[in-house]
Amino acid sequence: MVVVGAGFGGLGVALSLHRAGFRRFTVLERADGVGGVWRDNTYPGAACDVPSSLYSYSFAPNPEWPRRYAAQPDILAYLVRASAVVRDRIRFGADVVAARFGGGRWRVELADGRSVGADVLVSAVGQLSRPLVPRISGVERFEGPVFHSARWDHAVDLRGRRVAVVGTGASAVQFVPAIQPRARAVTVFQRTAPHVLPKPDAVRRGAARPVASRAARFGTWLAGEALTALLTSGPVGRGVVAGLAAAHRRIRVPDRDLRARVRPTTRAGCKRVLFSNDWYPALRAPNVELVTEPIAEVTAYGVRTRDGREHRADVLVWGTGFAVADFALPRVTGRDGADLAEVWAGRPRAHLGMCVPGFPNLFLVYGPNTNLGGNSVLTMIEAQCRYVVAAVRHLAATGAASLEVRADVAERFDARLRDRLAGGVWAGCSSWYRTRDGSITTNWPGLTWEYLRRTRRLRLADHLVRAEG
Ligand SMILES: Cc1cc2nc3c(=O)[nH]c(=O)nc-3n(C[C@H](O)[C@H](O)[C@H](O)COP(=O)(O)OP(=O)(O)OC[C@H]3O[C@@H](n4cnc5c(N)ncnc54)[C@H](O)[C@@H]3O)c2cc1C
């Protein structure tokens, strides 16, 4: 068995297999450490925005989270610790470039020319691993350091420097307050103002007992479901969220002019609703300027906006998010030579976000339409881990060679999903949730509860079970 990726997804699968008694699996990871996005996003202030009790595996609770919303170093340390038991199953520096099914098995090819055989292949390559840098003319002329928040250059000392930050999404909302006290000046370029809610963060006093952790987990899951319900239910629910965000702005931004500029122009839920107590205070700081005029170009000494003004800067930081990954390995060839990219034709889709007809024994983790706008992605990932283990168990118990989702089942699932998404909050919005042609390939349209129910057991009737490859 081969699992590709050692982020929360791949490690979750490996740990679940290990807990179920399976030992014959290998995790292939192209980087030199575990953690996925939590290894790569080391920007100042990086933290999760769902409570830590829910942003950790249910089977490996951490009663010692130092904060209610853990910071990146704590999340990474947790993942390293939690995955120690499968550490010897992980091959680092293994960049998978292709996988091909033939003769009843997968052959997984690495960039260095080597290959690995597998009966079952799990692709857990993440959705948010490719930093997105906008095409703005003149960037190459800029004389200072330029980097993306997901590849933070810690060698650049920001003390006393003028920093230009492009973007006001989830990462910028975290790192701008963290760098503002040390920078001489921070100029933040905003295209779309986010809806920001207060973050009920707190430093933990003492470790909670496991039972308290379980209760906390359930409570935070319910709160996440409630937020998701508000965002996905219709205009009334979204109005409640927008109202709460507006009240937060009124309290935190007394200055009317600034308040007008941070007022979102998109519906609540179009993009991820953000949580922060220090974003607005940072924007109010005397050394911070929020610029809403569109960017025209980057110059040698700063950023020029369309009104002709040049905003001088010594360092340029992209807080511009990610190009959503393709949900699977670079090149996947299934039964009868079917090419996954061609099958998808620009619209990634999979039954329950995991299984694709024509691709036996292939499971995608955090695959198409399994991202969430209001709850912990780990809820979805864990459901997928359980599903993969159930499939592997079935193969092992029956001696069957492969499972492959039936085309009619996958098509019905997809059609129903499209219907629901078409009437949902993300239709008609412009965000990373949608592909260029407008398809919503990232998000799950309902509550996680529904997904948990639908993936609770492996429905054999949904699959073709073959005795031989
Ligand atoms: C800054 C940031 C903050 C976030 N905060 C939250 C949050 O608060 N709550 C929440 O629910 N979600 C959050 N997310 C979403 C997050 O992506 C998921 O929660 C989760 O961490 C995804 O885990 P993953 O294993 O699927 O993907 P990743 O963490 O991206 O891991 C994928 C791994 O696969 C490896 N890989 C990729 N391609 C290959 C290949 N070809 N060969 C070998 N290895 C490969 C990568 O190197 C990486 O290690 C956040 C994301 C980011 C970027």
The ligand as an SDF file (V2000), in Angstrom:
LIG
                    3D

 53 58  0  0  0  0  0  0  0  0999 V2000
   -2.0540   28.4950    6.3780 C   0  0  0  0  0  0  0  0  0  0  0  0
   -3.1610   27.4840    6.4230 C   0  0  0  0  0  0  0  0  0  0  0  0
   -4.0140   27.4480    7.5070 C   0  0  0  0  0  0  0  0  0  0  0  0
   -5.0380   26.5110    7.5650 C   0  0  0  0  0  0  0  0  0  0  0  0
   -5.8490   26.5180    8.6510 N   0  0  0  0  0  0  0  0  0  0  0  0
   -6.8470   25.6120    8.7380 C   0  0  0  0  0  0  0  0  0  0  0  0
   -7.7070   25.5840    9.8710 C   0  0  0  0  0  0  0  0  0  0  0  0
   -7.5850   26.3790   10.7850 O   0  0  0  0  0  0  0  0  0  0  0  0
   -8.6990   24.6730    9.8880 N   0  0  0  0  0  0  0  0  0  0  0  0
   -8.8870   23.7700    8.8720 C   0  0  0  0  0  0  0  0  0  0  0  0
   -9.7810   22.9450    8.9620 O   0  0  0  0  0  0  0  0  0  0  0  0
   -8.0710   23.7720    7.7890 N   0  0  0  0  0  0  0  0  0  0  0  0
   -7.0770   24.6670    7.6990 C   0  0  0  0  0  0  0  0  0  0  0  0
   -6.2670   24.6730    6.5950 N   0  0  0  0  0  0  0  0  0  0  0  0
   -6.5050   23.7030    5.5130 C   0  0  0  0  0  0  0  0  0  0  0  0
   -5.4570   22.5730    5.5490 C   0  0  0  0  0  0  0  0  0  0  0  0
   -5.0110   22.4970    4.2240 O   0  0  0  0  0  0  0  0  0  0  0  0
   -6.0730   21.2520    6.0110 C   0  0  0  0  0  0  0  0  0  0  0  0
   -6.6860   21.4490    7.2700 O   0  0  0  0  0  0  0  0  0  0  0  0
   -5.0560   20.1000    6.1800 C   0  0  0  0  0  0  0  0  0  0  0  0
   -3.9260   20.5120    6.8740 O   0  0  0  0  0  0  0  0  0  0  0  0
   -4.6950   19.4940    4.8630 C   0  0  0  0  0  0  0  0  0  0  0  0
   -3.8640   18.3850    5.0660 O   0  0  0  0  0  0  0  0  0  0  0  0
   -3.4200   17.4850    3.8200 P   0  0  0  0  0  0  0  0  0  0  0  0
   -2.5640   16.4100    4.3640 O   0  0  0  0  0  0  0  0  0  0  0  0
   -4.6140   17.0850    3.0440 O   0  0  0  0  0  0  0  0  0  0  0  0
   -2.6090   18.4490    2.8810 O   0  0  0  0  0  0  0  0  0  0  0  0
   -1.1900   19.1370    3.0770 P   0  0  0  0  0  0  0  0  0  0  0  0
   -1.0160   19.6220    4.4380 O   0  0  0  0  0  0  0  0  0  0  0  0
   -1.0460   20.1030    1.9480 O   0  0  0  0  0  0  0  0  0  0  0  0
   -0.1440   17.9370    2.8870 O   0  0  0  0  0  0  0  0  0  0  0  0
    0.0870   17.3480    1.6360 C   0  0  0  0  0  0  0  0  0  0  0  0
    1.4740   16.7270    1.6480 C   0  0  0  0  0  0  0  0  0  0  0  0
    1.6570   16.0380    0.4240 O   0  0  0  0  0  0  0  0  0  0  0  0
    2.9720   16.2720   -0.0410 C   0  0  0  0  0  0  0  0  0  0  0  0
    2.9450   16.1050   -1.4920 N   0  0  0  0  0  0  0  0  0  0  0  0
    2.2070   16.8170   -2.3800 C   0  0  0  0  0  0  0  0  0  0  0  0
    2.4300   16.3630   -3.6400 N   0  0  0  0  0  0  0  0  0  0  0  0
    3.3220   15.3470   -3.5260 C   0  0  0  0  0  0  0  0  0  0  0  0
    3.9290   14.4880   -4.4790 C   0  0  0  0  0  0  0  0  0  0  0  0
    3.6700   14.5790   -5.7760 N   0  0  0  0  0  0  0  0  0  0  0  0
    4.8120   13.5600   -4.0170 N   0  0  0  0  0  0  0  0  0  0  0  0
    5.0690   13.4360   -2.6820 C   0  0  0  0  0  0  0  0  0  0  0  0
    4.5110   14.2360   -1.7500 N   0  0  0  0  0  0  0  0  0  0  0  0
    3.6420   15.1770   -2.1680 C   0  0  0  0  0  0  0  0  0  0  0  0
    3.2530   17.7070    0.3740 C   0  0  0  0  0  0  0  0  0  0  0  0
    4.6410   17.9640    0.4350 O   0  0  0  0  0  0  0  0  0  0  0  0
    2.5880   17.7570    1.7450 C   0  0  0  0  0  0  0  0  0  0  0  0
    3.4730   17.3890    2.7740 O   0  0  0  0  0  0  0  0  0  0  0  0
   -5.2290   25.5990    6.5000 C   0  0  0  0  0  0  0  0  0  0  0  0
   -4.3900   25.6540    5.3920 C   0  0  0  0  0  0  0  0  0  0  0  0
   -3.3640   26.5870    5.3460 C   0  0  0  0  0  0  0  0  0  0  0  0
   -2.4710   26.6290    4.1400 C   0  0  0  0  0  0  0  0  0  0  0  0
  1  2  1  0
  2  3  1  0
  2 52  2  0
  3  4  2  0
  4  5  1  0
  4 50  1  0
  5  6  2  0
  6  7  1  0
  6 13  1  0
  7  8  2  0
  7  9  1  0
  9 10  1  0
 10 11  2  0
 10 12  1  0
 12 13  2  0
 13 14  1  0
 14 15  1  0
 14 50  1  0
 15 16  1  0
 16 17  1  0
 16 18  1  0
 18 19  1  0
 18 20  1  0
 20 21  1  0
 20 22  1  0
 22 23  1  0
 23 24  1  0
 24 25  2  0
 24 26  1  0
 24 27  1  0
 27 28  1  0
 28 29  2  0
 28 30  1  0
 28 31  1  0
 31 32  1  0
 32 33  1  0
 33 34  1  0
 33 48  1  0
 34 35  1  0
 35 36  1  0
 35 46  1  0
 36 37  1  0
 36 45  1  0
 37 38  2  0
 38 39  1  0
 39 40  1  0
 39 45  2  0
 40 41  1  0
 40 42  2  0
 42 43  1  0
 43 44  2  0
 44 45  1  0
 46 47  1  0
 46 48  1  0
 48 49  1  0
 50 51  2  0
 51 52  1  0
 52 53  1  0
M  END
$$$$
